[in-house]
């Protein structure tokens, strides 16, 4: 069975097609994405402009057709912080549905944290013990902790790498006062959120999901993507602290030459590094790992569970058993 999931994020609109079978892990089949960066289409009132709305609508229609052309049997479509924090987010979703027939579901920050944790738990397994998952997006930073399939606590903060870059960094070469203000703000926002998470327990394993953490791990010396998904990728606070200081003295063009950093994300990787470094400090973490599964995979896994549950119920349908007994 081929399923598809469409993720409308702050930086990218990404369609992922996966082949799934009962009891198996989802295998990526094809991918189609666009660096839309919806946050660049916000007006002075925080609304998405008509240009941004139309660009999103056109890509959703394109993604719908791409999924159909590749025989996808289901399309899960969702939107995160870029839509939920826009003043006219609901109107944009209504327009997309009217024009394309695709219902983009708005996911809250806490839901995003919980579903991403769900995917990480599946990837790491029960042997990981209590997992703390950190996920830095373009508009928000999610944290979740637990020792079951779903987290005991899930928290979202407005500390996305793109958002912070727009708020605090106004020069290609960041000014010391900009960096100081950014670090102060991140620590003040994160401290109460971290305290809330730690009330639920101490983690046995800390993982980072999202492109930001993958890039930071690569900068700190982790294996490249080409090495495959099963290579253990860890990075250390000591290395991250060093590289964050180095990135403070770089322009976005110079950061784009770092391993694992694309030109589209080079401007915001500094803010992402500061968030990650601050979080590791506050949690008392010296080492964490980067894993490939996140929100998209979590939604697919939940959908697979529902399908498997329905199939299992059909196999032991009491009505069919009763009918067979009569025969």
C-alpha positions as CSV (number, residue, x, y, z in Angstrom):
1,X,0.0,0.0,0.0
2,X,1.3,3.4,-0.9
3,X,0.5,6.4,1.4
4,X,1.5,10.0,1.1
5,X,1.9,12.8,3.6
6,X,2.0,16.5,2.8
7,X,3.8,18.7,5.4
8,X,3.3,22.5,5.2
9,X,6.1,23.9,7.4
10,X,7.6,27.3,7.9
11,X,10.5,26.7,5.4
12,X,9.3,23.9,3.1
13,X,6.2,22.3,1.7
14,X,7.1,18.6,1.4
15,X,5.2,15.7,0.0
16,X,6.5,12.2,1.0
17,X,5.3,9.0,-0.5
18,X,5.9,5.7,1.4
19,X,5.2,2.1,0.7
20,X,3.8,0.3,3.8
21,X,2.8,-3.2,4.7
22,X,1.3,-4.6,7.9
23,X,4.0,-5.0,10.5
24,X,6.7,-3.4,8.3
25,X,8.5,-0.1,8.6
26,X,7.5,2.5,6.1
27,X,9.8,2.7,3.1
28,X,10.2,6.0,1.3
29,X,9.1,5.7,-2.4
30,X,9.3,9.3,-3.7
31,X,9.6,12.9,-2.5
32,X,8.4,16.2,-3.9
33,X,9.0,19.5,-2.2
34,X,9.3,23.3,-2.5
35,X,11.2,25.8,-0.5
36,X,8.1,28.0,-0.1
37,X,9.0,29.8,3.2
38,X,5.5,31.0,4.0
39,X,6.8,33.3,6.7
40,X,8.2,35.5,4.0
41,X,4.7,36.1,2.8
42,X,3.4,37.7,6.0
43,X,2.2,41.3,5.9
44,X,2.5,43.8,8.7
45,X,-0.6,42.4,10.4
46,X,0.8,38.9,10.5
47,X,-1.5,37.6,7.7
48,X,-0.4,35.5,4.8
49,X,-0.6,37.6,1.6
50,X,-2.6,36.6,-1.5
51,X,0.7,35.8,-3.2
52,X,1.7,33.4,-0.5
53,X,-1.8,31.8,-0.3
54,X,-1.8,31.3,-4.1
55,X,1.7,29.8,-4.1
56,X,0.7,27.4,-1.4
57,X,-2.5,26.5,-3.2
58,X,-0.7,25.8,-6.4
59,X,1.8,23.5,-4.8
60,X,-0.8,21.6,-2.9
61,X,-2.6,21.0,-6.2
62,X,0.7,19.9,-7.7
63,X,1.4,17.6,-4.8
64,X,-2.1,16.1,-5.0
65,X,-1.6,15.3,-8.7
66,X,1.9,13.9,-8.0
67,X,0.5,11.6,-5.3
68,X,-2.2,10.4,-7.7
69,X,0.2,9.9,-10.6
70,X,2.3,7.6,-8.3
71,X,-0.7,5.5,-7.2
72,X,-0.9,6.8,-3.6
73,X,-4.0,5.4,-2.0
74,X,-4.2,8.0,0.8
75,X,-3.1,11.6,1.3
76,X,-2.5,13.0,4.8
77,X,-2.0,16.7,4.7
78,X,-1.2,18.9,7.6
79,X,0.1,22.4,8.5
80,X,2.2,23.5,11.4
81,X,3.3,26.8,12.9
82,X,3.4,28.8,9.6
83,X,-0.3,28.4,9.3
84,X,-1.5,28.2,12.9
85,X,0.2,31.5,13.8
86,X,-0.9,33.5,10.8
87,X,-3.8,35.8,11.5
88,X,-5.7,34.4,8.5
89,X,-4.5,30.8,8.7
90,X,-8.1,29.5,8.8
91,X,-9.0,31.4,5.7
92,X,-5.9,30.2,3.9
93,X,-6.8,26.6,4.7
94,X,-10.4,27.1,3.5
95,X,-9.1,28.5,0.2
96,X,-6.7,25.6,-0.3
97,X,-9.5,23.1,0.3
98,X,-11.9,24.9,-2.0
99,X,-9.4,25.1,-4.8
100,X,-7.8,21.7,-4.5
101,X,-10.1,19.5,-2.5
102,X,-7.2,18.8,-0.1
103,X,-8.1,19.3,3.6
104,X,-5.0,20.6,5.3
105,X,-5.3,19.8,9.0
106,X,-3.9,22.3,11.4
107,X,-1.7,20.7,14.0
108,X,-1.1,22.4,17.4
109,X,2.4,22.7,18.8
110,X,1.7,20.2,21.5
111,X,0.3,17.7,19.0
112,X,3.3,18.2,16.8
113,X,5.6,17.4,19.8
114,X,3.6,14.3,20.7
115,X,3.4,12.9,17.2
116,X,7.1,13.5,16.6
117,X,7.9,11.7,19.9
118,X,5.7,8.8,18.8
119,X,7.8,8.4,15.6
120,X,11.1,8.6,17.6
121,X,9.8,5.9,20.0
122,X,9.2,3.6,17.1
123,X,12.6,4.3,15.7
124,X,14.5,3.8,18.9
125,X,12.3,1.0,20.4
126,X,11.5,0.2,24.0
127,X,15.1,-0.5,25.0
128,X,15.8,3.3,24.8
129,X,14.0,3.8,28.1
130,X,12.7,7.3,28.8
131,X,13.2,9.4,25.7
132,X,13.5,13.2,25.5
133,X,12.9,14.4,22.0
134,X,13.8,17.9,20.9
135,X,12.6,19.3,17.5
136,X,13.7,22.7,16.2
137,X,11.5,23.9,13.3
138,X,11.3,27.1,11.4
139,X,8.6,28.7,13.6
140,X,8.6,26.7,16.9
141,X,10.7,24.4,19.1
142,X,9.0,21.3,20.4
143,X,10.0,19.1,23.4
144,X,8.5,15.8,24.6
145,X,9.4,13.2,27.2
146,X,8.1,9.8,28.1
147,X,8.7,6.1,28.5
148,X,5.6,4.9,26.6
149,X,4.4,5.0,23.0
150,X,3.1,8.5,23.7
151,X,4.9,11.1,25.8
152,X,4.1,12.0,29.4
153,X,4.6,15.7,28.6
154,X,4.7,17.6,25.3
155,X,5.6,21.3,25.1
156,X,5.9,23.8,22.2
157,X,7.7,27.1,22.4
158,X,8.0,30.0,19.9
159,X,11.7,29.4,19.4
160,X,11.9,28.3,15.8
161,X,15.2,29.0,14.0
162,X,13.6,31.0,11.2
163,X,11.4,33.1,13.6
164,X,14.3,33.9,15.9
165,X,16.5,34.9,12.9
166,X,13.9,37.4,11.7
167,X,13.4,38.8,15.2
168,X,17.0,39.2,16.3
169,X,19.5,39.0,13.4
170,X,19.3,42.0,11.1
171,X,22.8,41.9,9.5
172,X,24.5,39.3,7.4
173,X,27.3,39.3,10.0
174,X,25.4,39.3,13.3
175,X,26.3,42.1,15.7
176,X,27.4,41.1,19.2
177,X,24.4,42.9,20.7
178,X,22.1,40.9,18.4
179,X,23.6,37.7,19.6
180,X,23.5,38.7,23.2
181,X,19.8,39.7,23.0
182,X,19.0,36.4,21.2
183,X,20.8,34.3,23.8
184,X,19.0,36.1,26.6
185,X,15.6,35.7,25.1
186,X,16.1,32.0,24.3
187,X,17.2,31.2,27.8
188,X,14.3,33.2,29.4
189,X,11.7,31.4,27.1
190,X,13.2,27.9,27.5
191,X,13.8,27.9,31.2
192,X,10.2,27.4,32.4
193,X,9.4,25.0,29.5
194,X,12.4,22.8,30.5
195,X,11.3,22.8,34.1
196,X,7.8,21.6,33.0
197,X,9.3,18.8,31.0
198,X,11.7,17.6,33.7
199,X,8.9,17.3,36.2
200,X,7.9,14.2,34.2
201,X,11.2,12.5,34.8
202,X,14.8,12.2,33.7
203,X,15.6,10.9,30.2
204,X,17.8,7.8,29.4
205,X,18.2,9.0,25.8
206,X,18.0,12.4,24.2
207,X,17.4,12.8,20.5
208,X,17.0,15.6,18.1
209,X,14.7,15.5,15.1
210,X,14.3,17.9,12.2
211,X,16.6,19.3,9.6
212,X,18.1,21.8,12.0
213,X,19.4,19.0,14.3
214,X,20.6,16.9,11.4
215,X,22.6,19.9,10.1
216,X,24.0,20.7,13.6
217,X,25.0,17.0,14.1
218,X,26.8,17.0,10.7
219,X,28.6,20.3,11.5
220,X,29.8,18.7,14.7
221,X,31.2,15.7,12.8
222,X,28.4,13.2,12.5
223,X,28.2,10.9,9.4
224,X,26.6,12.4,6.2
225,X,23.2,11.5,5.0
226,X,24.7,9.4,2.3
227,X,26.0,7.0,4.9
228,X,22.5,5.7,5.4
229,X,19.8,6.0,8.1
230,X,21.1,3.3,10.4
231,X,24.4,4.9,11.2
232,X,24.5,6.2,14.8
233,X,24.8,10.0,14.7
234,X,25.7,11.7,17.9
235,X,27.1,15.1,18.8
236,X,28.4,16.7,21.9
237,X,27.7,20.0,23.7
238,X,31.4,20.8,23.7
239,X,31.5,20.7,19.9
240,X,28.2,22.4,19.4
241,X,29.3,25.3,21.7
242,X,32.5,25.7,19.7
243,X,30.7,25.6,16.3
244,X,28.0,28.0,17.4
245,X,30.7,30.6,18.4
246,X,32.3,30.1,15.0
247,X,29.0,30.6,13.2
248,X,28.5,33.8,15.0
249,X,31.5,35.2,13.1
250,X,30.3,33.9,9.7
251,X,28.0,35.3,7.1
252,X,25.2,33.1,5.8
253,X,27.2,32.5,2.6
254,X,30.1,31.2,4.7
255,X,27.8,29.0,6.8
256,X,26.4,27.5,3.6
257,X,29.9,26.0,3.0
258,X,29.6,24.0,6.3
259,X,28.8,20.3,5.9
260,X,25.0,19.6,6.0
261,X,24.0,23.2,5.7
262,X,22.0,24.2,2.6
263,X,22.0,27.8,1.3
264,X,18.3,28.1,2.1
265,X,18.9,27.4,5.8
266,X,22.3,29.0,6.2
267,X,20.9,32.2,7.6
268,X,18.9,30.5,10.4
269,X,21.3,27.7,11.4
270,X,23.0,30.1,13.8
271,X,19.8,30.7,15.8
272,X,19.1,26.9,15.6
273,X,22.5,26.3,17.1
274,X,21.9,28.7,19.9
275,X,18.5,27.1,20.8
276,X,20.1,23.6,20.7
277,X,23.0,24.7,22.9
278,X,20.8,26.5,25.4
279,X,18.5,23.5,25.6
280,X,21.3,21.1,26.2
281,X,22.7,23.4,28.9
282,X,19.4,23.7,30.7
283,X,18.7,19.9,30.5
284,X,22.2,19.1,31.7
285,X,22.9,17.2,28.5
286,X,26.4,16.6,27.2
287,X,25.6,14.2,24.3
288,X,22.6,13.7,22.1
289,X,21.8,11.9,18.9
290,X,20.0,12.8,15.7
291,X,17.4,10.4,14.2
292,X,15.7,10.5,10.8
293,X,12.0,10.0,11.8
294,X,9.9,13.0,12.8
295,X,6.4,14.4,12.4
296,X,5.7,13.1,8.9
297,X,6.7,9.6,9.8
298,X,4.7,9.8,13.0
299,X,1.5,10.6,11.1
300,X,2.2,7.7,8.7
301,X,2.8,5.3,11.5
302,X,-0.5,6.3,13.2
303,X,-2.3,5.8,9.9
304,X,-0.7,2.4,9.5
305,X,-1.8,1.4,13.0
306,X,-5.4,2.3,12.2
307,X,-5.2,0.2,9.0
308,X,-3.7,-2.7,10.8
309,X,-6.3,-2.5,13.6
310,X,-9.1,-2.6,11.1
311,X,-7.5,-5.5,9.3
312,X,-7.1,-7.4,12.5
313,X,-10.7,-6.7,13.5
314,X,-11.9,-8.0,10.1
315,X,-9.9,-11.2,10.6
316,X,-11.8,-12.0,13.8
317,X,-15.2,-10.5,13.0
318,X,-17.6,-12.2,15.4
319,X,-20.4,-12.0,12.8
320,X,-18.3,-13.9,10.3
321,X,-17.3,-16.5,12.9
322,X,-21.0,-17.0,13.9
323,X,-22.0,-17.3,10.2
324,X,-19.3,-19.9,9.6
325,X,-20.4,-21.9,12.6
326,X,-24.0,-22.1,11.3
327,X,-22.8,-23.4,8.0
